[in-house]
Amino acid sequence: MKAIYKKSYRSVYNLTAHLVFVTKYRKNILNEQLQKELAKVFSSILETRKGELIEFNGESDHVHLIVSYMPQISVSNLVANLKATSSKYMWNTHQDYLSKTYYKKRVFWTGSYFVASCGGITIETLRQYVEQQDRPCDP
């Protein structure tokens, strides 16, 4: 797979990262519906920052994202924005469901995260790994 380079005013780049976010207290709260909504929220956030959600999947207590982003944005700022905005969205739309687990303490993600640059392996290999996650199904 040939690398696709993007251009901005002062740079040519191809930055991709594999991110993993874990739910607070590693609670198994992410069902299929919530994961679909999170994928849309993450995609929207990245689009506003001229990035792209390349792949998204996860399990009931964590999610994997493969993202493309601009060099002007630090990974830590991008992660903070993704986590804060998605958490706020989830609480605004699913307060009744989340308050059963978190008792109205408005938390969603842990404070930590995993990040790895995707330069060492092909995107296709990483995409296959993310696609093979054991996604929860609604009963």
N, C-alpha and C positions, 0 to 999 in steps of 0.2 A: 504494500500500500504506500503510495507516494505521499509525502508530507504536503499538506496544504498550508501555505503561508498567507497570513492576513496582513493588511497594511493599514497603518494609521499615519497621521501627519508626519511624525518623526521616527517611525519604526516599522520594521517588517518582523513578524513574529509568528510563532506557533506554540502557544503555551497551553498545556492541558494538565489537569491534576485529577487525581483520584481522591475523593473526600469520603469520609465515613462519619456520620453523626449518630450518636447513641441517645436513646430516650433517657430522661432523668430516672435514676434508680434502676435503670435497665428494665423498666416496666414493659410488658408485652401489650402495648396499646395500638400498634399500627396494623389495622386491618386493610383489606384491599382498597376500600373506598378512601380511607385516609391517605394511603400511599398514592393513589391517583391524584388526589387533590394536592398533595405535597409536590408531585412532579410538575403540575401546572404552576404552582406558586414559585418553585425554584426556577423554572423556565422563564417565567415572567420577570423575576428579579434579575436574572442573568441578561435577558434581552435589554433591560433598561440600562445595564452597564456595558452594553455592546459585547456580551459574552454569549455562551451557548451551553445548554444542557445537552451533552452528547448521549449520555446513557443514565438511566436511573432504575434502581431496584432496591430491594431490601428484604428484611425479615420483620417479625413483629416487634423487635426491640432496637433495630438500627436500620439505617439506609446507606446505600452507596451511590455516589454521584460521580460521573466523569464530566468535568466541565472544561470549557475553553474560556480563557479570559485575557484581557488586555494587560500589557506590561505596566501600565500606569496604576493598576490596582494591586495592592499587596494582598497576598493570600489571606493573611489574618483579618484584614478589613472585609474582604469578600466573605469569608466564613462568618464573621460577626453579623454582617448584613443578612446573609442567608438564614442563619439560625434565628436571629431576632425577629425578622419579618415573618418567617414561617411559623414561629411560635405564636406571635400575635394573631396571625390569621387563624391558626388552629383553635386558639382560645375564643376568638370572636365567633367562629362558626360551629364549634363543638363544645361549648362550655359545659353543658349538662353531662356529656360523656366523659370529658376530662376531669371534671370535679369529683367524679366517683373514685378516680384513682389518685388524684393529687389533692383532694380535699380543699379546693378553691385556692390553693397555693399556685399561682400562675407560672408554673414551670413546664417545660416540655423537653428540652435537650439538656444533656450534661454540659458542664462548662468546657470540657475538653473535646478534641476531635482528632481524627487521623487524616494526614495528607501525604501524598506521594506524588512526585512529578512523574509524568508518563513518558519520559525520555528513554528509559532503559528497556522498555518492551513496546511492542506494537499496540496501537489502540485496539486492534482487532482481538488480540489476546486478552487484554484487559476487559474489553466489552463482553467477551465470552464468559469471563469469570463473574462479572456483575450479573449477567443474564442468568447464570446458574444458581443464584441465591434462591433460597427456599421461601418464596413469597407466600404470605398467608392468604388464605381464601376465606371469604365470608361464609358463614354456615347456611 
